[in-house]
Amino acid sequence: MFGARVLVTGATGFLGGHVVRDLREHGREVFAAGRDADRLDELADASHRVRGDLASLRAAELAVDAVIHCAALSTPWGRWSDFREANVDGTAHVVEFARRNGVRRIVHVSSPSVYAASRDRLGIREDDVDPGNRLNGYIRSKIAAEKLLQDSRRRGEIDELVIIRPRGIIGVGDTSLVPRLLDVHARIGVPLSGGGANLIDVTAVQNVASALRLALTSGDPLGGVYNITNGEPRSFRDLLERLLALLGERPRFRVMNRRAAWAAAATLEAICRVLPGQPEPPLTRYTLSTIAYSQTLDISRAISDLGYVPTVPLDDALSAVAADLSESA
């Protein structure tokens, strides 16, 4: 069976770990690559561990059918050089690994951050991307990584390529989305624009793992791109209230004017860029684009081409996250 032997990069991360477990549960032989030695030991036996950064893959020899490339630097703020090294150069290392080892397909985890903008956008399709988007270094690096992969496929360095853009991944083990929201809620209260009526999409991590597994054998192999969500858009306020209720916390919200907040975020970014160490601003324009504006994705292409069906409902995912956070508190 094609896709029986798979290398997962970023296996020690939140999404990567779930992907490794999902593939194993569906009969795949999985090789886990990552830098965290302890986490690798938990995920795989010695013969199925690939320790090191992405650069070390250039010289690695491993007979696999496909690579699921999850590894990335994902944060709303940082130095361009760091994003370029991790997300663009890192992807080039994966391409070289695939070329040298005769890997047939790369499934690449990109990001819907490439759609970010200071306006409401509903039903965004995969082609609705501004390749010149420079809202932050992360977006710029994800656009560049996708281009690098598409160019490599056209040159014949990659036989097959499928790109997945999963929106707002949540689940047990999440170290980014939910923890950031809860931190802001605890410190100052979550800012809401228009009462928090803006619609957003999020995705249970199990559904993303399922989509990536499907992409090993389905989808357009000539660089097909697919949005992935739970297909359950919710207002930002409803989503927060549901999560906070599960945690037994009283909601704390702040009124936010989008236009004023956008100007303030731009000023804060400019200041932080010239400060020693370029610390992360308390508010960024990218963060505002995700919480202050409606943004939903059209997943019809993933449904038709990949056979993607979200199996973990959003409420179940929120309940699992809340139970895990309560248990570890």
DABEL-V765651 format. One record per backbone hydrogen bond with DSSP energy under -0.5 kcal/mol. CO is the residue of the C=O (numbers start at 1). NH is the residue of the N-H. E is the energy in kcal/mol with one decimal. If there is no record, write none. Layout:
BEGIN
CO;NH;E + CO;NH;E
END
This chain:
BEGIN
1;4;-1.2 + 4;6;-0.5 + 4;29;-4.0 + 5;65;-2.4 + 5;66;-1.4 + 6;31;-2.9 + 7;9;-0.6 + 7;68;-2.8 + 8;11;-0.6 + 8;33;-2.7 + 9;70;-0.9 + 10;13;-1.8 + 13;17;-2.3 + 14;18;-1.3 + 15;19;-2.3 + 16;20;-2.5 + 17;21;-1.9 + 18;22;-2.5 + 19;23;-2.7 + 20;24;-2.1 + 21;25;-2.3 + 22;26;-1.0 + 23;26;-0.6 + 23;28;-2.5 + 24;27;-1.9 + 28;30;-0.7 + 29;6;-2.7 + 30;32;-0.5 + 31;8;-2.8 + 31;33;-0.5 + 32;50;-2.7 + 33;11;-2.5 + 34;52;-1.9 + 35;37;-1.0 + 36;40;-2.4 + 37;41;-2.1 + 38;42;-1.3 + 39;43;-1.6 + 40;44;-2.5 + 45;48;-2.0 + 46;49;-1.1 + 48;32;-2.6 + 50;34;-1.8 + 53;56;-0.9 + 54;57;-1.3 + 55;58;-1.3 + 56;59;-0.8 + 57;60;-1.0 + 60;62;-0.5 + 62;64;-1.2 + 65;104;-1.3 + 65;105;-1.6 + 66;7;-2.3 + 67;69;-0.7 + 67;107;-3.2 + 68;9;-2.1 + 68;70;-1.1 + 69;109;-2.1 + 72;74;-0.8 + 73;75;-0.6 + 79;83;-2.0 + 80;84;-3.1 + 81;85;-2.2 + 82;86;-2.4 + 83;87;-2.9 + 83;88;-0.8 + 84;88;-1.3 + 84;89;-3.2 + 85;90;-0.8 + 88;92;-1.9 + 89;93;-1.9 + 90;94;-1.5 + 91;95;-2.1 + 92;96;-2.2 + 93;97;-2.4 + 94;98;-2.5 + 95;99;-2.6 + 96;100;-2.6 + 97;101;-2.0 + 98;102;-0.6 + 98;103;-2.2 + 99;102;-0.7 + 103;159;-0.6 + 104;160;-1.7 + 105;67;-2.0 + 106;108;-0.6 + 106;162;-2.2 + 107;69;-2.9 + 108;110;-0.9 + 108;164;-3.0 + 111;114;-1.4 + 112;115;-2.3 + 113;116;-1.9 + 114;130;-0.7 + 117;119;-1.2 + 121;296;-1.8 + 124;298;-2.8 + 125;128;-2.0 + 127;129;-2.0 + 129;131;-0.8 + 130;133;-2.1 + 136;140;-2.1 + 137;141;-2.4 + 138;142;-2.2 + 139;143;-2.4 + 140;144;-2.0 + 141;145;-2.4 + 142;146;-2.1 + 143;147;-2.1 + 144;148;-2.5 + 145;149;-2.2 + 146;150;-2.6 + 147;151;-2.8 + 148;152;-2.3 + 149;153;-2.3 + 150;154;-2.1 + 151;155;-1.8 + 152;157;-2.4 + 152;158;-0.9 + 153;156;-1.3 + 160;106;-2.1 + 161;223;-2.0 + 161;224;-0.9 + 162;108;-2.7 + 163;226;-2.3 + 164;110;-3.2 + 164;166;-0.5 + 165;228;-2.2 + 166;112;-0.6 + 168;203;-2.5 + 170;205;-2.6 + 171;174;-1.9 + 176;180;-2.3 + 177;181;-2.0 + 178;182;-2.7 + 179;183;-2.0 + 180;184;-2.2 + 181;185;-2.5 + 182;186;-2.2 + 183;187;-2.1 + 184;188;-2.6 + 184;189;-1.9 + 190;254;-2.3 + 192;256;-2.5 + 193;196;-1.7 + 194;197;-0.9 + 196;237;-2.5 + 198;236;-2.4 + 199;295;-2.8 + 200;234;-2.3 + 202;230;-1.7 + 203;170;-2.5 + 204;207;-1.0 + 204;208;-1.5 + 205;209;-2.4 + 206;210;-2.0 + 207;211;-2.1 + 208;212;-2.3 + 209;213;-2.0 + 210;214;-2.5 + 211;215;-1.9 + 213;216;-1.3 + 214;217;-1.3 + 214;218;-1.6 + 219;221;-0.6 + 220;224;-2.1 + 221;161;-2.9 + 224;163;-3.4 + 226;165;-3.2 + 228;167;-2.5 + 234;200;-2.9 + 235;239;-2.3 + 236;240;-2.2 + 237;241;-2.9 + 238;242;-2.2 + 239;243;-2.1 + 240;244;-2.9 + 241;245;-2.2 + 242;246;-1.8 + 243;247;-1.4 + 244;249;-2.9 + 245;248;-1.0 + 252;190;-2.4 + 254;192;-3.6 + 256;258;-0.7 + 257;261;-2.8 + 258;262;-2.5 + 259;263;-1.9 + 260;264;-2.3 + 261;265;-2.6 + 262;266;-2.2 + 263;267;-1.9 + 264;268;-2.6 + 265;269;-2.5 + 266;270;-2.0 + 267;271;-2.2 + 268;272;-2.6 + 269;273;-1.8 + 270;274;-0.7 + 271;274;-1.1 + 271;275;-0.7 + 275;278;-2.2 + 284;288;-2.0 + 285;289;-2.1 + 286;290;-1.1 + 287;290;-0.8 + 287;291;-1.4 + 288;292;-2.6 + 294;121;-3.0 + 295;201;-0.8 + 296;124;-2.9 + 297;299;-0.6 + 299;303;-2.0 + 300;304;-2.3 + 301;305;-2.9 + 302;306;-1.5 + 302;307;-0.8 + 302;308;-1.8 + 303;307;-0.5 + 305;219;-1.1 + 311;313;-0.7 + 313;317;-2.0 + 314;318;-2.6 + 315;319;-2.2 + 316;320;-2.2 + 317;321;-2.2 + 318;322;-2.6 + 319;323;-2.4 + 320;324;-2.1 + 321;325;-2.5 + 322;326;-2.5 + 323;327;-2.0 + 324;328;-1.9 + 325;329;-0.8
END
